[in-house]
Amino acid sequence: MNARLILTLIKKDLTLFSRNQFYFVMTIVGLVLYIALYFVMPQTLDENIKLGVYTPGIQTGSSLAGIQGVEVQPFTSLDELKDAVKKNEYPVGIALPEDLLNKIATGEQAVVTVYYSASTPDEMKGAINALINQMAYFITGQDIPLVMQTEILGPDLLGTQIPWRDRLVPMMAVLILGTEILSLASLISTEIEQDTVRALLVTPLKLRHLLSAKALLGIGLAFIQVVLFMTVIGGLTHEPATMILGLFVGSILVTGLGFLIASMAHDSMGVTSWGMILFIVFFIPAIGGMVPGILSDWAKVIPSYYLIDFVSRLSNYGATFSELSGNLMIMLGWSAVFGVTGTLALRRRYR
């Protein structure tokens, strides 16, 4: 492999990329915007506690409104309550037993089931017991013996509550990488449209040199931007080597997707059409990064799920390399599939 020749091709591609005003501006403006958005968003959380309650056979009325610092939402169905907690609409759901009044009358202990979402912090859990006793007093008008039974709904990610700006970090990283999918695909498609490739291949340049330069350019642009973003916002403070490795694998993944889109599109409009469809699908798992537990298992068929899960768990939940090695292997597998498929398809188009 002729390194000097490949370096010349990369310089040529960078020049072409800078002349594409749309993607060039989107790349720079997008990166600056994501960094600015991160620092503009609040670092703190709303201290009010939102509770969902299920009280079968008991008319709560406005009795619960007297609890300060607590927003209470009654539910008429246990399934609705559990679904709301699982979607993180309410961090805590409380279900009182149907025979609560009978147990009060007989002096028996009543079992109260408490449902926690995956992101409910431990410090909130410690305060819930006292709060439930207070709620029971508001409902019944007397102190009653209660037994607490807890259940976590959704994936238990260490129960660490984090500000929204940190929850958005995986989404922003995916947006940065996703933009480079379209940029690389547009660059390749433009060269094919303008017959630049044909002119290059009549020289001693080989097709493998051309594809290698495109791959290195795509990986380099995506990797440099996403690492710069994570560095500025402090996303490399926990296990930086692991984070950099994951972002590098993610850059390979999006480069393979860029090759695949360029091979399917016949012109720039085709790149935009195919690219936006793929970008929307690629972005879906980012919702799960913002609200853990909201997505079903079907989202795991989308390759970006493992990238978003990797960034989210590492930057926000203190995961380790051993815990995330499975994500890396799956991303590498998908990168190989997209890279090989896209390269073979591009070789046919170049010829």
Wavefront OBJ file of the C-alpha trace (Angstrom):
o trace
v 0.000 0.000 0.000
v 1.396 3.367 -1.087
v 1.021 5.613 1.971
v 2.127 8.743 0.138
v -0.436 8.188 -2.601
v -3.223 7.620 -0.081
v -2.237 10.781 1.814
v -2.460 12.754 -1.437
v -5.942 11.366 -2.066
v -7.051 12.289 1.455
v -5.834 15.873 0.954
v -7.744 16.000 -2.327
v -10.911 14.693 -0.622
v -10.582 17.201 2.211
v -10.450 19.976 -0.375
v -13.582 18.650 -2.058
v -15.280 18.299 1.310
v -14.528 21.929 2.209
v -16.088 23.019 -1.095
v -19.359 21.268 -0.273
v -20.777 24.211 1.640
v -23.793 22.427 3.072
v -22.033 19.492 4.745
v -18.945 21.531 5.597
v -21.020 24.172 7.401
v -23.265 21.540 8.998
v -20.218 19.737 10.341
v -18.680 22.808 11.972
v -21.903 24.495 13.075
v -23.321 21.222 14.348
v -20.286 20.493 16.508
v -20.273 24.008 17.982
v -24.038 23.882 18.542
v -23.937 20.561 20.413
v -21.156 21.796 22.690
v -22.982 25.070 23.355
v -26.265 23.246 24.000
v -24.595 20.983 26.542
v -23.241 23.899 28.582
v -26.444 25.961 28.282
v -28.629 23.197 29.724
v -29.041 23.177 33.533
v -26.712 21.079 35.638
v -29.303 20.485 38.363
v -32.561 18.587 38.576
v -36.091 19.466 39.669
v -36.240 18.581 43.346
v -39.994 17.854 43.332
v -40.838 14.160 43.489
v -43.369 12.864 40.964
v -45.357 9.881 42.215
v -47.876 7.659 40.550
v -50.288 5.956 42.942
v -52.778 3.123 42.571
v -55.313 2.997 45.387
v -58.014 0.452 44.519
v -61.265 0.987 46.354
v -60.053 4.183 48.024
v -61.123 7.657 46.942
v -58.004 9.782 47.431
v -59.644 12.981 46.250
v -57.517 16.003 47.069
v -56.112 14.536 50.283
v -52.692 13.895 48.755
v -52.322 17.501 47.628
v -51.222 18.480 51.115
v -47.834 16.781 50.813
v -45.287 19.488 50.014
v -42.641 18.882 47.344
v -44.567 15.929 45.907
v -46.602 15.757 42.697
v -49.066 12.872 42.959
v -50.916 11.341 40.004
v -53.625 8.741 40.799
v -53.983 5.781 38.407
v -57.066 3.633 37.958
v -55.129 0.595 36.723
v -52.047 -1.145 38.085
v -50.836 -1.904 34.561
v -51.064 1.771 33.623
v -49.065 2.703 36.709
v -46.327 0.151 35.958
v -46.164 1.229 32.323
v -45.776 4.899 33.306
v -42.951 4.052 35.715
v -41.238 1.827 33.162
v -41.314 4.680 30.634
v -39.833 6.954 33.315
v -42.850 9.264 33.267
v -42.857 8.787 37.042
v -39.707 7.688 38.912
v -41.806 6.030 41.619
v -45.126 4.220 41.553
v -46.964 3.132 44.708
v -49.672 0.461 44.766
v -51.747 0.101 47.915
v -53.413 -3.264 48.606
v -57.102 -3.663 47.831
v -57.836 -4.841 51.371
v -56.046 -1.915 53.004
v -59.130 -0.702 54.891
v -59.884 -4.209 56.164
v -56.321 -4.582 57.437
v -56.581 -1.216 59.169
v -59.756 -2.328 60.875
v -58.195 -5.594 62.079
v -54.811 -4.093 62.939
v -52.941 -6.281 60.473
v -49.860 -5.202 58.534
v -50.530 -4.077 54.976
v -48.053 -4.750 52.163
v -47.410 -1.746 49.915
v -45.686 -2.390 46.568
v -43.300 0.332 45.400
v -42.209 0.410 41.749
v -39.010 2.259 40.817
v -37.839 3.221 37.348
v -34.309 2.276 36.320
v -33.020 5.828 36.815
v -34.423 6.443 40.307
v -31.518 7.451 42.616
v -30.771 5.571 45.830
v -31.210 8.702 47.932
v -34.803 9.030 46.697
v -35.497 5.411 47.561
v -34.377 6.065 51.118
v -36.950 8.846 51.493
v -39.843 6.965 49.938
v -40.628 4.837 53.029
v -41.321 7.870 55.198
v -43.265 9.457 52.353
v -45.491 6.391 51.964
v -46.343 6.426 55.651
v -47.224 10.095 55.326
v -49.393 9.363 52.293
v -51.173 6.556 54.157
v -51.904 8.977 56.967
v -53.337 11.533 54.549
v -55.555 8.864 52.982
v -56.766 7.089 56.132
v -56.368 9.766 58.768
v -54.401 7.489 61.110
v -50.992 5.839 61.523
v -50.988 2.272 60.200
v -48.305 -0.446 60.093
v -46.996 -0.955 56.544
v -44.575 -3.426 54.928
v -42.692 -2.125 51.862
v -42.147 -4.388 48.848
v -40.000 -2.897 46.055
v -39.567 -3.724 42.374
v -37.342 -2.186 39.670
v -39.057 -1.691 36.304
v -36.755 -1.602 33.274
v -32.983 -2.156 33.175
v -31.348 -1.306 36.499
v -28.498 1.056 35.544
v -27.078 1.530 39.026
v -29.982 3.801 39.956
v -28.006 6.987 39.348
v -30.048 10.076 38.544
v -28.306 12.440 36.166
v -29.091 15.880 34.680
v -30.782 15.971 31.307
v -27.760 17.510 29.626
v -25.742 14.394 30.478
v -28.531 12.136 29.247
v -28.341 13.953 25.908
v -24.617 13.234 25.450
v -25.141 9.863 23.645
v -27.707 11.485 21.345
v -25.328 14.334 20.477
v -22.500 11.886 19.803
v -24.752 9.942 17.421
v -25.790 13.151 15.649
v -22.130 14.052 15.094
v -21.306 10.605 13.750
v -24.511 10.438 11.728
v -23.694 13.687 9.939
v -20.457 12.139 8.712
v -22.420 9.256 7.158
v -24.094 11.747 4.844
v -20.918 13.787 4.283
v -18.862 10.780 3.171
v -21.651 9.348 1.028
v -22.159 12.738 -0.653
v -18.432 13.063 -1.374
v -18.241 9.623 -2.992
v -21.456 10.155 -4.976
v -20.242 13.521 -6.299
v -17.006 11.970 -7.540
v -18.938 9.261 -9.367
v -21.376 11.794 -10.899
v -18.572 14.038 -12.143
v -16.513 11.088 -13.472
v -13.613 12.094 -11.235
v -13.162 8.435 -10.378
v -12.765 7.462 -14.018
v -10.060 10.095 -14.485
v -8.205 8.909 -11.396
v -8.296 5.243 -12.361
v -6.582 5.830 -15.729
v -3.496 6.844 -13.713
v -1.279 4.363 -11.817
v -3.763 4.755 -8.969
v -5.442 1.494 -7.954
v -9.009 1.089 -6.785
v -7.799 -0.178 -3.402
v -5.896 3.097 -2.916
v -9.039 5.099 -3.643
v -11.226 3.084 -1.272
v -8.587 3.114 1.468
v -8.328 6.903 1.265
v -12.104 7.256 1.498
v -12.246 4.911 4.500
v -9.459 6.737 6.339
v -11.064 10.099 5.587
v -14.469 8.983 6.861
v -13.099 7.389 10.008
v -10.795 10.342 10.688
v -13.435 13.054 10.292
v -15.995 11.233 12.427
v -13.503 10.206 15.108
v -11.811 13.609 15.497
v -15.115 15.455 15.817
v -16.754 13.107 18.328
v -13.593 12.887 20.460
v -13.296 16.683 20.421
v -16.911 16.948 21.558
v -16.449 14.427 24.383
v -13.224 16.126 25.476
v -14.770 19.595 25.705
v -17.814 18.449 27.713
v -15.719 16.265 30.035
v -16.888 12.935 28.661
v -13.415 11.385 28.888
v -13.039 11.622 32.649
v -14.102 8.018 33.315
v -12.002 5.314 31.598
v -10.894 7.580 28.711
v -9.144 4.756 26.847
v -12.352 2.708 26.804
v -14.380 5.687 25.611
v -11.890 6.509 22.846
v -11.884 2.870 21.717
v -15.685 2.812 21.590
v -15.846 6.059 19.632
v -13.238 4.755 17.202
v -15.287 1.616 16.576
v -18.371 3.824 16.172
v -16.475 5.879 13.567
v -15.701 2.696 11.635
v -19.387 1.757 11.840
v -20.624 5.043 10.341
v -17.945 4.953 7.637
v -19.203 1.538 6.545
v -22.735 2.945 6.437
v -21.462 5.873 4.348
v -19.996 3.424 1.841
v -23.283 1.519 1.752
v -25.385 4.626 1.091
v -23.003 5.836 -1.629
v -23.257 2.475 -3.356
v -27.088 2.583 -3.333
v -27.543 6.225 -4.372
v -27.260 7.236 -8.022
v -26.850 10.964 -7.372
v -26.791 13.585 -4.618
v -30.563 13.481 -4.213
v -30.337 9.735 -3.756
v -27.737 10.237 -1.016
v -30.074 12.635 0.754
v -33.070 10.318 0.435
v -31.346 7.110 1.505
v -29.269 8.970 4.061
v -32.227 10.558 5.851
v -34.076 7.240 6.050
v -31.049 5.514 7.522
v -30.289 8.491 9.785
v -33.779 8.394 11.319
v -33.476 4.660 12.001
v -29.943 5.174 13.316
v -31.243 7.852 15.700
v -34.136 5.861 17.237
v -32.048 4.174 20.001
v -30.931 7.623 21.193
v -34.367 7.939 22.808
v -33.468 5.015 25.033
v -30.249 6.770 25.990
v -32.221 9.756 27.253
v -34.899 7.730 29.046
v -33.596 4.273 30.081
v -36.145 1.503 29.750
v -38.465 3.320 27.337
v -37.526 1.180 24.311
v -38.431 -2.453 23.848
v -35.953 -5.190 22.981
v -36.668 -4.739 19.260
v -34.422 -1.642 19.275
v -31.418 -3.931 19.756
v -31.596 -4.916 16.085
v -30.466 -1.371 15.211
v -26.634 -1.228 15.237
v -26.540 2.261 16.768
v -28.245 0.871 19.898
v -24.949 -0.615 21.050
v -23.036 2.606 20.403
v -25.558 4.703 22.332
v -25.734 2.153 25.141
v -21.927 2.128 25.267
v -21.600 5.920 25.564
v -24.511 6.237 27.992
v -23.407 3.528 30.402
v -19.765 4.581 30.327
v -20.220 8.347 30.690
v -23.298 8.411 32.930
v -23.378 5.150 34.876
v -19.709 4.347 35.492
v -19.608 1.097 33.502
v -16.263 -0.623 32.905
v -14.554 -2.097 29.854
v -15.472 -5.658 30.825
v -19.150 -4.702 31.091
v -19.104 -3.031 27.674
v -16.917 -5.470 25.740
v -20.038 -7.116 24.306
v -21.135 -3.812 22.803
v -17.726 -3.369 21.183
v -17.813 -6.841 19.636
v -21.310 -6.308 18.227
v -20.329 -2.901 16.805
v -17.254 -4.446 15.207
v -19.434 -7.157 13.698
v -21.842 -4.655 12.192
v -18.913 -2.522 10.996
v -17.517 -5.521 9.140
v -20.901 -6.262 7.558
v -21.475 -2.684 6.375
v -17.844 -2.129 5.421
v -17.532 -5.296 3.311
v -20.956 -4.879 1.706
v -20.399 -1.202 0.948
v -16.882 -1.765 -0.398
v -17.969 -4.578 -2.731
v -20.884 -2.506 -4.000
v -18.650 0.529 -4.569
v -16.089 -1.546 -6.466
v -18.835 -2.550 -8.878
v -19.948 1.063 -9.317
v -16.412 2.368 -9.795
v -15.810 -0.165 -12.529
l 1 2 3 4 5 6 7 8 9 10 11 12 13 14 15 16 17 18 19 20 21 22 23 24 25 26 27 28 29 30 31 32 33 34 35 36 37 38 39 40 41 42 43 44 45 46 47 48 49 50 51 52 53 54 55 56 57 58 59 60 61 62 63 64 65 66 67 68 69 70 71 72 73 74 75 76 77 78 79 80 81 82 83 84 85 86 87 88 89 90 91 92 93 94 95 96 97 98 99 100 101 102 103 104 105 106 107 108 109 110 111 112 113 114 115 116 117 118 119 120 121 122 123 124 125 126 127 128 129 130 131 132 133 134 135 136 137 138 139 140 141 142 143 144 145 146 147 148 149 150 151 152 153 154 155 156 157 158 159 160 161 162 163 164 165 166 167 168 169 170 171 172 173 174 175 176 177 178 179 180 181 182 183 184 185 186 187 188 189 190 191 192 193 194 195 196 197 198 199 200 201 202 203 204 205 206 207 208 209 210 211 212 213 214 215 216 217 218 219 220 221 222 223 224 225 226 227 228 229 230 231 232 233 234 235 236 237 238 239 240 241 242 243 244 245 246 247 248 249 250 251 252 253 254 255 256 257 258 259 260 261 262 263 264 265 266 267 268 269 270 271 272 273 274 275 276 277 278 279 280 281 282 283 284 285 286 287 288 289 290 291 292 293 294 295 296 297 298 299 300 301 302 303 304 305 306 307 308 309 310 311 312 313 314 315 316 317 318 319 320 321 322 323 324 325 326 327 328 329 330 331 332 333 334 335 336 337 338 339 340 341 342 343 344 345 346 347 348 349 350 351
